[in-house]
Amino acid sequence: MSGNLSFTQELRQQGLIINDNDIINQNNNKIEENNQYEVIENKSDDENYIYIGKKPSMNYVLIINSRMLNGLDEMTIKARGKSISKAVDVAEIVTNRFITDANDDNIKISTEVIDRDDGSKTKVSSIEIVISRNN
């Protein structure tokens, strides 16, 4: 730990804390819990993907920012249904406020067929937004 920073302040400075309830571990692929923190679990083995859900937009923005500052040249944001508008917001915040040398020109929209609990099928809109650095 450096200087007069607390453990929490140092993790926040390194981009590892999203808020007081969430910490991202260095590998972004497992959950660690203690009395103060819960780690966000990466749903994919590929760290280039992030799935947008119910968490606040800035959680996703900071995860993408952290990963891209740690060397990733490309991140893919995926969302379905009501989360699509949040995915667009996240992509815009990342490219306009945090990583201004990145672009989000590669966008794919589609419809996915989902099995419901009652056995029927339903169609859900989905989006993939690829954010890549301009080299």
C-alpha positions as CSV (number, residue, x, y, z in Angstrom):
1,M,0.0,0.0,0.0
2,S,1.3,3.4,-0.8
3,G,1.6,6.5,1.4
4,N,-1.4,7.7,3.4
5,L,-4.1,6.0,1.2
6,S,-6.4,3.6,2.8
7,F,-6.9,0.1,1.3
8,T,-10.2,1.2,-0.2
9,Q,-8.7,4.5,-1.6
10,E,-5.8,2.6,-3.2
11,L,-8.2,0.0,-4.9
12,R,-10.4,2.9,-6.1
13,Q,-7.4,4.7,-7.6
14,Q,-6.4,1.5,-9.4
15,G,-9.9,1.2,-10.8
16,L,-10.6,-2.0,-8.9
17,I,-13.5,-0.6,-6.9
18,I,-16.7,0.3,-8.8
19,N,-18.5,1.4,-5.6
20,D,-18.4,0.4,-1.9
21,N,-20.2,-2.9,-2.6
22,D,-18.2,-4.0,-5.7
23,I,-14.5,-4.9,-6.2
24,I,-13.1,-6.4,-9.4
25,N,-10.4,-8.9,-8.8
26,Q,-7.2,-8.8,-11.0
27,N,-8.4,-11.8,-13.1
28,N,-12.0,-10.6,-13.4
29,N,-13.2,-14.2,-13.3
30,K,-14.2,-15.2,-9.7
31,I,-16.2,-14.0,-6.8
32,E,-14.5,-13.2,-3.5
33,E,-16.7,-12.2,-0.6
34,N,-15.9,-10.7,2.8
35,N,-17.8,-8.5,5.2
36,Q,-17.3,-5.3,3.2
37,Y,-17.0,-6.2,-0.5
38,E,-18.5,-8.4,-3.2
39,V,-16.6,-9.0,-6.4
40,I,-18.3,-8.8,-9.7
41,E,-18.2,-12.1,-11.5
42,N,-17.3,-12.1,-15.2
43,K,-19.9,-14.2,-17.0
44,S,-17.6,-15.1,-19.8
45,D,-14.2,-16.7,-20.0
46,D,-13.3,-14.0,-22.6
47,E,-12.5,-10.7,-20.8
48,N,-13.2,-8.8,-24.0
49,Y,-17.0,-9.2,-23.4
50,I,-19.2,-7.4,-20.9
51,Y,-22.9,-8.2,-20.4
52,I,-25.1,-5.3,-19.5
53,G,-27.7,-6.0,-16.8
54,K,-29.3,-4.3,-13.9
55,K,-26.3,-2.6,-12.3
56,P,-25.8,1.2,-12.7
57,S,-24.2,2.3,-16.0
58,M,-21.1,3.6,-14.4
59,N,-20.2,0.2,-13.0
60,Y,-19.9,-1.1,-16.6
61,V,-18.1,2.1,-17.8
62,L,-15.5,1.7,-15.1
63,I,-15.0,-2.1,-15.8
64,I,-14.5,-1.3,-19.5
65,N,-12.2,1.6,-18.7
66,S,-10.1,-0.5,-16.4
67,R,-9.7,-3.3,-18.8
68,M,-8.8,-1.1,-21.7
69,L,-6.3,0.9,-19.7
70,N,-4.7,-2.5,-18.7
71,G,-4.0,-3.3,-22.3
72,L,-7.1,-4.5,-24.1
73,D,-7.5,-2.9,-27.5
74,E,-11.1,-4.0,-28.0
75,M,-14.2,-4.6,-25.8
76,T,-17.6,-5.9,-26.8
77,I,-20.7,-4.7,-25.0
78,K,-23.6,-7.1,-25.1
79,A,-27.2,-6.5,-24.0
80,R,-30.7,-7.8,-24.6
81,G,-34.2,-6.3,-24.2
82,K,-34.6,-3.4,-21.8
83,S,-30.8,-3.2,-21.2
84,I,-30.1,-2.1,-24.8
85,S,-30.5,1.6,-24.0
86,K,-28.1,1.2,-21.1
87,A,-25.5,-0.5,-23.4
88,V,-25.7,2.5,-25.8
89,D,-25.3,4.9,-22.8
90,V,-22.2,2.9,-21.6
91,A,-20.6,2.9,-25.0
92,E,-21.2,6.6,-25.4
93,I,-19.8,7.5,-21.9
94,V,-16.7,5.3,-22.5
95,T,-15.9,6.8,-26.0
96,N,-16.8,10.4,-25.2
97,R,-15.5,10.8,-21.6
98,F,-13.0,8.2,-20.7
99,I,-11.2,6.7,-23.7
100,T,-11.5,9.4,-26.3
101,D,-9.2,7.7,-28.7
102,A,-11.7,4.7,-29.0
103,N,-14.6,4.4,-31.4
104,D,-17.8,2.4,-31.4
105,D,-18.4,2.0,-35.1
106,N,-19.0,-1.7,-35.1
107,I,-22.6,-2.3,-33.9
108,K,-24.6,-5.5,-34.5
109,I,-28.3,-5.8,-33.8
110,S,-30.2,-9.1,-33.8
111,T,-33.2,-11.0,-32.4
112,E,-32.6,-14.0,-30.2
113,V,-35.1,-16.7,-29.4
114,I,-35.3,-17.5,-25.7
115,D,-37.0,-20.5,-24.0
116,R,-39.4,-19.4,-21.3
117,D,-40.1,-21.2,-18.0
118,D,-43.4,-22.5,-19.3
119,G,-41.7,-24.1,-22.3
120,S,-42.8,-21.5,-24.9
121,K,-40.3,-19.4,-26.9
122,T,-40.1,-15.7,-27.1
123,K,-38.1,-13.3,-29.3
124,V,-35.8,-10.7,-27.6
125,S,-33.9,-8.0,-29.3
126,S,-30.1,-7.9,-28.7
127,I,-27.2,-5.6,-29.5
128,E,-23.4,-6.0,-29.6
129,I,-21.3,-2.8,-29.6
130,V,-17.6,-3.2,-30.2
131,I,-15.4,-0.5,-28.7
132,S,-11.9,-0.4,-30.2
133,R,-8.9,1.9,-29.8
134,N,-7.8,3.9,-32.8
135,N,-4.1,2.9,-33.3
